[in-house]
Each structure stands twice: as structure tokens, then as C-alpha cells.
Amino acid sequence: MKASKWTEIAMFMMNTLFQKPLIRVGIMLTFTVQLLAVIPDTAHAVHHSCEPAQVGEELLKGNLPGALTVSEQCAAHYGSKGGSQWFDLVMLAYHKCSVAQLYAMKGEFQWAEKAVAEADALSPQMTSPLVITGWLDTLLATKGFVAEKRGDIQQAKYWYNTRLSQRSAGRLAILAFSEGKHDLASRLADSTLKMHPNDSTAYAVLGALAESAGGVEQARKTYELSLALMAQAPKNHDFLPLTFAESSKIQEALKRLSKMTP
């Protein structure tokens, strides 16, 4: 395998798992040792058996079943290794969350809950400082997302607020907008963007707010920016469906706006 593939793996770990800057500084040496330990097994796997970037690519094409197929293949691949390597275990946990999110988007909540439970069962093995912060952010946001899609909004808010992260803050802004709490939605979106300037969900909310206020051109530009950021996400090794959850609504909104005069 070329060295560039290992750069991709390292970037995934940095962008997806190590979300807090102070943690990044403190764990680089340990991460390097761990990564070197798993290179022989994961080199072939990542290239041939699991292409997580395809999850986002399929969702942006509106192909939810295709995204689920990719995500389940990745989970099955890393699951087949039995957690024999640290990196395999981490990837299995994240792909289980991805599967749960996709089943929730399909409305198949029995399977979504099963995948969440399987992901949560891995939590006792995810206590390393290398992964614990990003893992808890992702797991609790996933629980909130499944509850949200099931229609249990209070439960969704509970999980999102239990550990307020980039992913959960964006979903809280979505919920606030859907409840007609536009001021709250705006504040949540703005505060998310202050910490995470490239958050596509926050821009999706701002686009919806602009559209609801009659700002056709502003809405169009903001929606387009949200989609552009989503399109970049797979290249930045973000494969979690939460990132792309609003893509179909945005595409529908852009079609609707195209028929209007600013």
C-alpha cells in the first residue's frame, strides 16, 4: 500500500476521533505506535473491503439503500476481525453507529436500535484517551438521532443535550426550527458555526431560516454552501450519515427556490 493511504487513515483518526485540539496534541505519539501495530491487517482491508467515503457519496445521490449496504459491509468487515486490533475495534464501533443512523433514516427502528445496542456494547473497550471524547460524542448523537427519527423528540433532546457536541448541536438546531422556535434555531446554528465553521447542518438550518423569512437568494446561497460542505465531507474522512442527513431536504428546497424570483 502507498504511504498516502496511511495518511488517509491518520486523517480519519484525527478528524473523526480526536475532536478536541488539546487531546490531539497529547496523543500523537501513542497514536503513531498504535497505528503502526495495525498496518498489516488494515492496509488490505481499507482498500479492498471497506470504502466508508461511499456512504456520504451515496446519500448525496439520494441512494439510502446503497449507503446502508456500504456501511453494513464495513461493519461486517471489521466485525469479522473480532476486535483483534485496536483500530479494527474503533472502526467497528463507528460503523455500527453509521448503520444505526441509516436504519433510522429508513424508518426501520428495530434494526436501528439493534445497531445502537451493538455499538454501545463496545463502549467499555473505548475508554482510551485516544478515542473516548469523539466516541461519546458520536454514540450519544446517534442515540439522539434514532429517537428523533422515531418521533420521540423529548428523548432525542435528552441524548443531544447529555453531551453537547458539533453533531448534537446541529440536530438541536434542526429540532428548534421544526418546532417553530426560529430564534433558538438561529442561536444554536450560529454558536455551532463559531466552534465548527464548516458544519453543514448548521448551514442547512440557516438556509431554512432564510427561506422562511422570504430571503430567496440568501436561502439559495446558504443551502448551496451546506451541500458543498457535505460534498467535501467524504474527502475529509467523515462518513457518518448525520453529516448528510439534510441533503435530500436541501436538494428539494433548491428545486423549490429555483422556481421563485428573488
PECORVEN-V329583 format. One line per field, one symbol per residue. phi: phi as a letter, one per 30 degrees, with the letter a starting at -180 (. if undefined). burial: I if it has 16 or more other ideal C-beta (glycine too) atoms within 10 Angstrom, else O. A space follows every 50 residues. Layout:
phi->???
burial->???
This chain:
phi->.ddddddddddedddcccdceddeddceddeddddddceeddeddddcca bdeddddddddicddddddddddddddddddiidbedddddeddddddde ddddddicddddddddddddddeecccdedbeddddedddddeddddedd jcdddddedddebdbedddddddeddddcicdddeddddddddddbdcdd dddddddddddddidedddddddddeddddddeedciccdeedcdcdddd ddddddddccce
burial->OOOOOIOOIOOIIIOIIIIOOOIOOOIOOOIOOIIOOIOOOIOOIIOOOI OIIIIIIIIIOOOIOOIIOIIIIIIOIIIOIOOOIIIIIIIIIIIIIIII IIIIIOOOIOIIIOIIOIIIOIOOOIOIOIIOIIIIIIIIIIIIIIIIIO OOOOOIIOIIOOIIIIIIIIIIIIIIIOOOOOOOIIOIIOOIIOOIOOII IIIIIIIIIIIOOOOIOIIIOIIOIIIOIIOOIIOIIIIIIIIIIIIOOI OOIOOOIOOOOO
